[in-house]
């Protein structure tokens, strides 16, 4: 999987998390580490 599609998937997951108003700080940190 290339980085562009990976980032798009992450964005979708984050949007779902925001809409459900549930995303753990640890998960957010892990995602940020994965992106950077």
N, CA, C and O atoms as a GROMACS GRO file, in nm:
protein
  144
    1UNK      N    1   0.086  -0.120   0.000
    1UNK     CA    2   0.000   0.000   0.000
    1UNK      C    3   0.090   0.125   0.000
    1UNK      O    4   0.183   0.135   0.079
    2UNK      N    5   0.060   0.219  -0.088
    2UNK     CA    6   0.143   0.339  -0.093
    2UNK      C    7   0.100   0.439   0.015
    2UNK      O    8  -0.006   0.426   0.076
    3UNK      N    9   0.184   0.539   0.037
    3UNK     CA   10   0.159   0.634   0.145
    3UNK      C   11   0.031   0.715   0.123
    3UNK      O   12  -0.040   0.746   0.218
    4UNK      N   13   0.002   0.748  -0.002
    4UNK     CA   14  -0.116   0.830  -0.027
    4UNK      C   15  -0.243   0.758   0.017
    4UNK      O   16  -0.326   0.815   0.088
    5UNK      N   17  -0.257   0.632  -0.025
    5UNK     CA   18  -0.378   0.558   0.014
    5UNK      C   19  -0.379   0.533   0.164
    5UNK      O   20  -0.485   0.532   0.226
    6UNK      N   21  -0.261   0.513   0.223
    6UNK     CA   22  -0.253   0.493   0.368
    6UNK      C   23  -0.304   0.617   0.441
    6UNK      O   24  -0.383   0.607   0.535
    7UNK      N   25  -0.260   0.734   0.397
    7UNK     CA   26  -0.304   0.858   0.461
    7UNK      C   27  -0.454   0.879   0.444
    7UNK      O   28  -0.522   0.927   0.535
    8UNK      N   29  -0.505   0.842   0.327
    8UNK     CA   30  -0.649   0.856   0.303
    8UNK      C   31  -0.727   0.766   0.399
    8UNK      O   32  -0.830   0.807   0.454
    9UNK      N   33  -0.677   0.643   0.419
    9UNK     CA   34  -0.742   0.551   0.511
    9UNK      C   35  -0.740   0.608   0.653
    9UNK      O   36  -0.840   0.603   0.724
   10UNK      N   37  -0.625   0.663   0.693
   10UNK     CA   38  -0.613   0.721   0.826
   10UNK      C   39  -0.710   0.837   0.842
   10UNK      O   40  -0.776   0.851   0.945
   11UNK      N   41  -0.719   0.920   0.739
   11UNK     CA   42  -0.811   1.035   0.744
   11UNK      C   43  -0.955   0.988   0.762
   11UNK      O   44  -1.030   1.046   0.840
   12UNK      N   45  -0.991   0.882   0.690
   12UNK     CA   46  -1.128   0.828   0.703
   12UNK      C   47  -1.150   0.779   0.845
   12UNK      O   48  -1.255   0.806   0.905
   13UNK      N   49  -1.052   0.708   0.899
   13UNK     CA   50  -1.066   0.654   1.035
   13UNK      C   51  -1.078   0.768   1.136
   13UNK      O   52  -1.159   0.760   1.229
   14UNK      N   53  -0.997   0.872   1.119
   14UNK     CA   54  -1.003   0.986   1.211
   14UNK      C   55  -1.138   1.056   1.201
   14UNK      O   56  -1.194   1.097   1.302
   15UNK      N   57  -1.189   1.070   1.080
   15UNK     CA   58  -1.320   1.134   1.062
   15UNK      C   59  -1.429   1.053   1.129
   15UNK      O   60  -1.519   1.110   1.191
   16UNK      N   61  -1.422   0.921   1.118
   16UNK     CA   62  -1.520   0.835   1.185
   16UNK      C   63  -1.507   0.853   1.336
   16UNK      O   64  -1.607   0.863   1.406
   17UNK      N   65  -1.382   0.856   1.384
   17UNK     CA   66  -1.359   0.872   1.528
   17UNK      C   67  -1.416   1.004   1.578
   17UNK      O   68  -1.477   1.010   1.685
   18UNK      N   69  -1.396   1.110   1.501
   18UNK     CA   70  -1.448   1.241   1.542
   18UNK      C   71  -1.599   1.241   1.544
   18UNK      O   72  -1.661   1.295   1.636
   19UNK      N   73  -1.660   1.181   1.441
   19UNK     CA   74  -1.806   1.182   1.432
   19UNK      C   75  -1.868   1.103   1.547
   19UNK      O   76  -1.978   1.133   1.592
   20UNK      N   77  -1.796   1.001   1.594
   20UNK     CA   78  -1.847   0.923   1.707
   20UNK      C   79  -1.799   0.982   1.841
   20UNK      O   80  -1.836   0.935   1.948
   21UNK      N   81  -1.717   1.087   1.830
   21UNK     CA   82  -1.663   1.154   1.949
   21UNK      C   83  -1.597   1.052   2.041
   21UNK      O   84  -1.613   1.055   2.163
   22UNK      N   85  -1.524   0.962   1.980
   22UNK     CA   86  -1.447   0.868   2.061
   22UNK      C   87  -1.320   0.832   1.987
   22UNK      O   88  -1.323   0.764   1.884
   23UNK      N   89  -1.210   0.877   2.040
   23UNK     CA   90  -1.079   0.834   1.990
   23UNK      C   91  -0.981   0.853   2.104
   23UNK      O   92  -0.966   0.963   2.157
   24UNK      N   93  -0.916   0.746   2.141
   24UNK     CA   94  -0.830   0.752   2.258
   24UNK      C   95  -0.704   0.832   2.227
   24UNK      O   96  -0.653   0.825   2.115
   25UNK      N   97  -0.652   0.906   2.324
   25UNK     CA   98  -0.529   0.984   2.304
   25UNK      C   99  -0.413   0.895   2.258
   25UNK      O  100  -0.332   0.937   2.176
   26UNK      N  101  -0.406   0.774   2.312
   26UNK     CA  102  -0.299   0.682   2.272
   26UNK      C  103  -0.309   0.648   2.125
   26UNK      O  104  -0.208   0.647   2.054
   27UNK      N  105  -0.429   0.621   2.078
   27UNK     CA  106  -0.447   0.587   1.937
   27UNK      C  107  -0.410   0.705   1.849
   27UNK      O  108  -0.347   0.688   1.745
   28UNK      N  109  -0.450   0.825   1.890
   28UNK     CA  110  -0.417   0.944   1.812
   28UNK      C  111  -0.266   0.962   1.803
   28UNK      O  112  -0.213   0.995   1.697
   29UNK      N  113  -0.198   0.940   1.916
   29UNK     CA  114  -0.053   0.952   1.918
   29UNK      C  115   0.012   0.850   1.825
   29UNK      O  116   0.105   0.883   1.751
   30UNK      N  117  -0.037   0.728   1.829
   30UNK     CA  118   0.018   0.624   1.743
   30UNK      C  119  -0.002   0.658   1.595
   30UNK      O  120   0.088   0.637   1.513
   31UNK      N  121  -0.119   0.712   1.563
   31UNK     CA  122  -0.147   0.750   1.424
   31UNK      C  123  -0.053   0.861   1.381
   31UNK      O  124   0.000   0.858   1.270
   32UNK      N  125  -0.033   0.960   1.467
   32UNK     CA  126   0.058   1.071   1.434
   32UNK      C  127   0.199   1.019   1.412
   32UNK      O  128   0.268   1.062   1.320
   33UNK      N  129   0.243   0.925   1.496
   33UNK     CA  130   0.376   0.865   1.479
   33UNK      C  131   0.384   0.794   1.345
   33UNK      O  132   0.485   0.802   1.276
   34UNK      N  133   0.277   0.724   1.309
   34UNK     CA  134   0.277   0.646   1.185
   34UNK      C  135   0.282   0.739   1.063
   34UNK      O  136   0.346   0.706   0.963
   35UNK      N  137   0.215   0.853   1.073
   35UNK     CA  138   0.210   0.946   0.960
   35UNK      C  139   0.343   1.018   0.943
   35UNK      O  140   0.390   1.034   0.831
   36UNK      N  141   0.403   1.062   1.051
   36UNK     CA  142   0.526   1.141   1.043
   36UNK      C  143   0.647   1.054   1.023
   36UNK      O  144   0.759   1.105   1.013
   0.00000   0.00000   0.00000
